[in-house]
Amino acid sequence: MDYEKEFLEGKLAVNCRSKRQAEKFEEYCNKNIEKIINTNIVNMWIYGAATCYHLDNDMTNLITTGKRQEYENSGLKVVTYKEFMSDIRAEQQDDKEIAKMVQERDKKDDGTRYSLEDIKKIMKQEYTFAEVVSRIKEGEEYICTEPLYNIRSIKKYKTGVHFEFEHFNGDKYVNEAGIGDKTRFILKQREYMNFENAAMSGKKFKYKDTDDFKTLKEIVLDLNKMCENGWTISDMLNEKAWEVEE
């Protein structure tokens, strides 16, 4: 889920059930929406617990208000303020953890660590095809940001670079792919989870500091060997540091 993106695109309304929630939501809007027209939206809390806020795409950066039932009847998605902010906090936490993983794994050319702010910029930065080919590292995947091109992603394995194409276009299959001058790619964020969730996926997975994806049986054997050698693995099992193979 990405409630923040849906709200900014005008696809979602946020239900503030109290004036206090409206005040906190106003703080969010003033901080995250550029050049917002109506900054004092708490004064628009006029329908009590049914009050919803919506970003009107037809009127740039104007927050409108209405009753929850009216929005739902019109087919617009509605979430509560708590659901909206929980989704944002979860996404921010994931970004921090992913950035921390990359920071621990990679170093700059001079041997120093990347700062968390450096990593966040890298995760959001767009690259040309030539830049991706020159910088991609083993295990990384770059996603094409423009669906009008047939190439979908570029991923590097031990054996070489893999290109994924969108072979089906509308009602026909295509046999060619375009990479234009304006085609851009972003580094795909890795998703990490604890051991239990990774094991339940049914797929091969690995710990952040290891190279190869393995089956659950193989990993359990490795963990048993670690225990026999005096290692404590409880932190590893609970840590959100396990990556599942796609």
C-alpha positions as CSV (number, residue, x, y, z in Angstrom):
1,M,0.0,0.0,0.0
2,D,1.1,3.6,-0.7
3,Y,-1.6,5.8,0.8
4,E,0.5,8.9,0.6
5,K,1.0,8.5,-3.2
6,E,-2.7,7.8,-3.7
7,F,-3.6,10.9,-1.8
8,L,-1.2,13.1,-3.7
9,E,-2.7,11.7,-6.9
10,G,-6.2,12.5,-5.9
11,K,-7.2,8.8,-5.7
12,L,-7.9,8.7,-1.9
13,A,-9.6,10.6,0.8
14,V,-8.6,10.7,4.5
15,N,-11.2,10.5,7.2
16,C,-10.3,12.5,10.3
17,R,-12.7,11.4,13.0
18,S,-11.6,14.2,15.5
19,K,-10.5,17.8,15.3
20,R,-7.2,16.7,16.8
21,Q,-6.7,14.4,13.9
22,A,-7.6,17.2,11.5
23,E,-4.9,19.4,13.2
24,K,-2.2,16.6,12.8
25,F,-3.3,16.0,9.2
26,E,-3.0,19.7,8.5
27,E,0.6,19.6,9.8
28,Y,1.3,16.7,7.3
29,C,-0.2,18.6,4.4
30,N,1.7,21.8,5.0
31,K,4.9,19.8,5.3
32,N,4.5,17.4,2.4
33,I,2.4,19.2,-0.3
34,E,4.2,22.0,-2.2
35,K,2.5,25.4,-2.4
36,I,-0.7,24.1,-0.8
37,I,-3.4,26.7,-1.4
38,N,-5.5,26.3,1.8
39,T,-3.1,25.9,4.7
40,N,-5.7,26.1,7.5
41,I,-7.7,23.0,6.7
42,V,-8.6,22.3,10.3
43,N,-11.3,25.0,9.9
44,M,-12.8,22.7,7.2
45,W,-13.5,20.0,9.9
46,I,-17.3,20.6,9.6
47,Y,-18.8,17.1,9.3
48,G,-17.7,15.8,12.7
49,A,-16.4,12.2,12.6
50,A,-17.5,11.9,9.0
51,T,-15.1,14.6,7.8
52,C,-12.8,13.6,4.9
53,Y,-10.1,15.5,3.1
54,H,-9.2,15.0,-0.6
55,L,-6.6,16.6,-2.9
56,D,-8.5,17.9,-5.9
57,N,-6.5,17.2,-9.1
58,D,-8.6,19.6,-11.1
59,M,-7.7,22.5,-8.8
60,T,-4.0,22.3,-8.2
61,N,-3.0,21.7,-4.6
62,L,-6.5,22.5,-3.2
63,I,-7.7,20.4,-0.3
64,T,-11.4,19.8,-0.4
65,T,-13.6,18.3,2.3
66,G,-16.8,16.2,2.3
67,K,-18.6,13.5,4.1
68,R,-17.2,10.0,4.1
69,Q,-20.4,8.4,2.8
70,E,-20.4,10.9,-0.2
71,Y,-16.9,10.0,-1.2
72,E,-17.5,6.3,-0.8
73,N,-20.7,6.5,-2.9
74,S,-18.7,8.3,-5.6
75,G,-16.3,5.3,-5.7
76,L,-13.4,7.1,-4.1
77,K,-11.2,5.1,-1.8
78,V,-11.4,6.3,1.9
79,V,-9.0,5.4,4.7
80,T,-9.0,6.7,8.3
81,Y,-6.3,9.1,9.5
82,K,-4.7,6.4,11.6
83,E,-4.5,4.0,8.7
84,F,-3.0,6.7,6.5
85,M,-0.3,7.7,9.0
86,S,0.5,4.1,10.0
87,D,1.1,3.3,6.3
88,I,3.5,6.3,6.0
89,R,5.4,5.4,9.2
90,A,5.7,1.8,8.1
91,E,7.1,2.9,4.7
92,Q,9.5,5.4,6.4
93,Q,10.7,2.6,8.7
94,D,11.3,0.2,5.8
95,D,13.3,2.9,4.0
96,K,15.5,3.4,7.0
97,E,16.1,-0.3,7.4
98,I,16.8,-0.8,3.7
99,A,19.2,2.1,3.7
100,K,20.9,0.7,6.8
101,M,21.4,-2.6,5.1
102,V,23.0,-1.0,2.1
103,Q,25.2,1.1,4.3
104,E,26.5,-1.9,6.1
105,R,27.1,-3.8,2.8
106,D,28.7,-1.2,0.5
107,K,31.5,1.3,0.9
108,K,32.6,4.3,-1.2
109,D,35.6,4.0,-3.4
110,D,37.7,5.6,-0.6
111,G,36.7,2.9,1.8
112,T,34.3,5.0,3.9
113,R,30.7,4.2,4.6
114,Y,27.8,5.9,2.9
115,S,25.7,8.0,5.2
116,L,22.0,7.1,5.5
117,E,21.1,10.3,3.6
118,D,23.5,9.3,0.8
119,I,21.7,6.0,0.5
120,K,18.3,7.5,0.5
121,K,19.3,9.8,-2.4
122,I,20.8,6.8,-4.3
123,M,17.5,4.8,-3.8
124,K,15.5,7.6,-5.4
125,Q,17.9,8.7,-8.1
126,E,17.2,8.0,-11.8
127,Y,19.8,6.7,-14.2
128,T,20.2,6.3,-17.9
129,F,20.7,2.9,-19.5
130,A,24.4,3.6,-19.9
131,E,24.8,4.6,-16.3
132,V,23.0,1.5,-15.1
133,V,25.3,-0.8,-17.1
134,S,28.4,0.9,-15.8
135,R,27.4,0.9,-12.1
136,I,25.2,-2.1,-11.5
137,K,26.5,-4.5,-8.9
138,E,25.9,-8.2,-8.4
139,G,22.4,-8.7,-6.8
140,E,21.1,-5.3,-7.8
141,E,18.1,-4.7,-10.0
142,Y,17.1,-1.5,-11.8
143,I,13.5,-0.9,-12.8
144,C,12.5,1.1,-15.9
145,T,10.3,4.1,-14.8
146,E,8.6,4.5,-18.2
147,P,6.2,1.6,-19.0
148,L,5.9,2.8,-22.7
149,Y,9.3,1.1,-23.3
150,N,9.4,-2.7,-23.6
151,I,12.4,-3.2,-21.3
152,R,11.2,-3.7,-17.7
153,S,14.3,-4.2,-15.6
154,I,18.1,-4.9,-15.5
155,K,19.5,-7.3,-13.0
156,K,23.1,-8.5,-12.4
157,Y,23.8,-12.1,-11.4
158,K,27.2,-13.8,-10.9
159,T,27.0,-15.1,-14.5
160,G,26.2,-11.7,-16.1
161,V,23.6,-9.0,-16.7
162,H,20.0,-10.1,-17.2
163,F,17.5,-7.9,-19.1
164,E,13.7,-8.5,-18.6
165,F,11.4,-7.4,-21.4
166,E,7.6,-6.9,-21.6
167,H,6.9,-9.3,-24.5
168,F,3.1,-8.8,-24.5
169,N,1.9,-5.3,-25.6
170,G,-1.9,-4.9,-25.5
171,D,-3.2,-7.6,-27.8
172,K,0.0,-8.7,-29.4
173,Y,3.4,-10.0,-28.7
174,V,6.4,-7.9,-29.6
175,N,9.9,-9.0,-30.7
176,E,11.8,-5.8,-30.1
177,A,12.6,-3.5,-27.2
178,G,13.2,0.2,-27.1
179,I,15.7,2.1,-24.9
180,G,15.3,5.8,-25.7
181,D,17.5,8.7,-24.7
182,K,15.0,9.7,-22.0
183,T,14.5,6.2,-20.6
184,R,15.3,6.2,-16.9
185,F,15.8,3.5,-14.3
186,I,15.8,3.5,-10.5
187,L,17.5,1.1,-8.1
188,K,14.9,-1.4,-6.8
189,Q,14.6,-1.4,-3.0
190,R,15.4,-4.7,-1.5
191,E,12.7,-6.1,0.8
192,Y,13.9,-7.7,4.1
193,M,11.9,-9.7,6.7
194,N,12.6,-11.8,9.7
195,F,13.5,-15.5,9.5
196,E,10.0,-16.8,10.2
197,N,8.4,-14.8,7.4
198,A,11.1,-15.6,5.0
199,A,10.8,-19.3,5.7
200,M,7.0,-19.2,5.2
201,S,7.5,-17.8,1.7
202,G,8.3,-21.2,0.4
203,K,11.1,-19.8,-1.7
204,K,14.9,-19.8,-1.3
205,F,16.2,-17.0,0.9
206,K,19.4,-15.7,2.5
207,Y,20.7,-13.6,5.4
208,K,22.0,-10.1,4.5
209,D,25.7,-11.0,4.9
210,T,25.6,-14.1,2.8
211,D,25.9,-14.5,-1.0
212,D,23.7,-17.4,-2.1
213,F,20.0,-18.0,-1.7
214,K,19.3,-21.4,-0.1
215,T,16.3,-23.7,0.7
216,L,14.9,-23.7,4.3
217,K,16.5,-27.1,4.9
218,E,20.0,-25.8,3.8
219,I,19.7,-22.7,6.0
220,V,18.6,-24.8,9.0
221,L,21.7,-27.0,8.6
222,D,23.9,-23.9,8.4
223,L,22.3,-22.4,11.6
224,N,22.8,-25.7,13.4
225,K,26.5,-25.7,12.6
226,M,26.7,-22.1,13.9
227,C,25.1,-23.2,17.2
228,E,27.6,-26.1,17.4
229,N,30.4,-23.6,17.0
230,G,29.2,-21.5,19.9
231,W,27.3,-18.8,17.9
232,T,24.1,-17.2,19.3
233,I,21.6,-17.0,16.5
234,S,18.5,-15.6,18.2
235,D,19.2,-12.1,17.0
236,M,19.7,-13.3,13.5
237,L,16.3,-15.0,13.5
238,N,14.4,-12.0,14.8
239,E,16.3,-9.4,12.8
240,K,14.6,-8.0,9.7
241,A,17.5,-9.0,7.5
242,W,16.4,-11.9,5.4
243,E,15.9,-11.5,1.7
244,V,13.7,-13.8,-0.3
245,E,14.6,-14.8,-3.9
246,E,12.1,-13.6,-6.5
